[in-house]
Amino acid sequence: MITTRRTFPLMAAMLWAAAADAADTAQADAEAKIKASYIYKLAAYIDWPSTDVGAPFTIGIIDADNVAEELKKLSAAYPLKSRPVQVRQLAAGAALSGLQLLYIGEHSARNARNLFDSIATLPVLTMTESAGALAAGSIINLVQVDERIRFEVSLSHAEARRLKISSRLLDVAYRIEGR
């Protein structure tokens, strides 16, 4: 391939764009791994009302496919609360029955209140990653603070769903609402 002075800037720009895209992809993958780890670890500190010990622990994911893929990798290797884990990627409007945990990605935050209302009486741990999600009804919300992922908790929403949050988890929360 012969390059001329006119094609060199175009090639350099294309290479720079490809490198930037690869860096963005790597950062998104790392963030998905961190969020999946948070979901797994945080769920271990929640107590649900009586559950069927033999049934899988079911996590529903809406609008966070990369997080769902990381959770599937974790679930293949580690049980949660001594139960096998099932990860279900859900489309908008899908049935939310049979879940112990519902994770709603950032882009579906505007519909979160409707989702929370549809499971208001069920003992489902709701987790989100959007500003203001606790006010909409989320129990745990992942937030970015100083380039780190932290979490905030709504005790009133947990209590309404009959979920008990360990004091050990609350000790490391970034913010607690309803204390």
Buried (B, 14 or more C-beta within 10 A) or exposed (E): EEEEEEEEEEEEEEEEEEEEEEEEEEEEEEBBBBBBBBBBEBBEBBEBEEEEEEEBBBBBBBBBEBBBBBBBEBBEEEEBBEBBBBBBBBEEEEEBEEBBBBBBBEEBBEBBBEBBEBBEEBBBBBBBBBEEBBEBBBBBBBBEEEEEBBBBBBBEBBEBBEBEBEEEBEEEBBBBBEE
